[in-house]
């Protein structure tokens, strides 16, 4: 049902909701709260400073405003919470000052630090909450308000919308789950936290069952999928390996052997090559693409960005310069005439290896004899995108590459439809990145270290969690950092990179850094998956506590790409104990285990999840037992063939069959 059927939703609101990936009333109902505000029943402050608290307080002192920088202020006052006197601060709320009279009762929403006896508020309600109401809180973009969102959800729940139940009837009865409509009502408007628990359990299971059914169905399909029966001279492949300017690690050699076995078997290759950052996955893919070419077929590699595709192209040209291998690049920024020339060469079998981006998915790209499809950072492409490329060949083999550090036990479950090769060891000659956690008070020491690297002709990445300053946080933003770094390093060219820039603007900035023209690059996490800049020897991350350990490890992987000693500085005044895991280890798999223990799967694929691994309500760490049960149930359901009588799953399998 269209969003425009709801009161108060016009074109502008529809475009704002689209930013939250809400395109219909059904999407709206499945956009779940990420937390709930409930008045603490005892009115006592909780010691857990990681959780949001809602408490009533009496103002005990006059509110005072201080300005940290232009357009950024802090409002402070003292308050009494159930007999305890505390310090309260809130950012960019100077306009509340005149309303905060001594003696007034207000409601504080935020986090309490017992050690500092300080309450950092996200919000202050001048009309104190007196009833024990639970308020759902949603992740919304600027321009949308929580109170509006609640009204639209309420109106949607009253509509005669058919909310299809994705849980088969026998499992609904077995686990005594709530009906779908009731679960949706309770997740958005619970009377108490028990309602939230019941609704969440049911919706989490449904989401994970649906996910695991797709995985198990794909696995079943792949087990019967015939591949290309290649005739290959393996000796030529290993001769190529011997002539490489470096020696493969044991993990790399094993991955090559597993890949060759796939290529020469009757079964179609469907393999995930999971490797830590800088572990050398690309060279394994390159060797297997060469092996595929030797057997008479074309190879293609699809990368998520033009910069990364161009880097791969340059690397391939260099390593294949003494071999009769024809390599072409195909990216969106190429001129139409250049693209048509590449299309013709691909279609007439004049190209052995093609490297590109989403431009490869164009209908005009027709391969003469495609045998192997490689996708780099596979989770960044949806199933349909990957299948689209695979379907450009007949029985093409597929190799997926991913540098996302994920615990092995989880990988075997969520990538259950694929065979998996893992590369844990780093290439020979690489030095471990030295990581140090520093407080803001130690920033001079970090700046001195940056100066030393620049003096030695090296380059530096500087990462901030935000693009521009926000009204309700004191997080560092890239524009503020550029301003400060320009003062500290007056004669140094400083680049700026963030996600809101146009692709061609990003390319100009990044290419300047790659060429060494920009010594310092200030960026958001868009450089997490990027190019090899061997001259970059330092990574500095501000507000490091805002990132998961896995994300920080991937950011750190942007340096240490050569035999030069590299460094990573994590700037934070909080959670330094958690960040010390990165000081202790450079093992991405170990770090990902710790990340799951300490933080959950929200940062599994960076700040925002993407592609096929984006769950609306499930959390892989918290819900891992449910995931395993869902896998078991989905397998039973698949084998019973009962899905053939379920409208949703029957339609889903037909769609998967079509994309296969």
Secondary structure, 3 states (H helix, E strand, C coil): CCHHHCCCCCHHHHHHHHHCCCCCHHHHHCCCCCEEEEECCCCCCCCCCCCCEEEEEEECCCCEEEEEECCEEEEEEEEEECCEEEEEEEECCHHHHHHCCCCCEEEEEEEEECCCCEEEEEEEECCCCCCCCEEEECCCCCCCCHHHHHHHHHHHHCCCCCCCCCCCHHHHHHHCCCCHHHHHHHHHCCCCHHHHHHHHHHHHHHHHHHHHHHHHHHHHHHHCCECCCCCCCHHHHHHHHHCCCCCCCHHHHHHHHHHHHHHHCCECCEEEEEECCCCCHHHHHHHHHHHHHHCCCEEEEECCCHHHHHHHHHHHHHHCCCCCCCEEEECCCCCHHHHHHHHHHHHCCCCCEEEECHHHHCCCCCCCCEEEEEEECHHHCCHHHHHHHHCCCCCCEEEEEECCCCCHHHHHHHCCCCEEEEECCCCCCCCCCEEEEECHHHHHHHHHHHHHHHHCCCEEEEECCECCCCCCCCCCEHHHHHHHHHHHCCCCCEEEECCCCCHHHHHHHHHHHHCCCCCEEEECHHHCCCCCCCCEEEEEEECHHHCCHHHHHHHHCCCCCCCCCCEEEEECCCCHHHHHHHHHCCCHHHHHHHHHHHCCHHHCCCCCCCHHHCCCCCCCCCCHHHHHHHHHHHHHHHHHCHHHHCHHHHHHHHHHHHHC
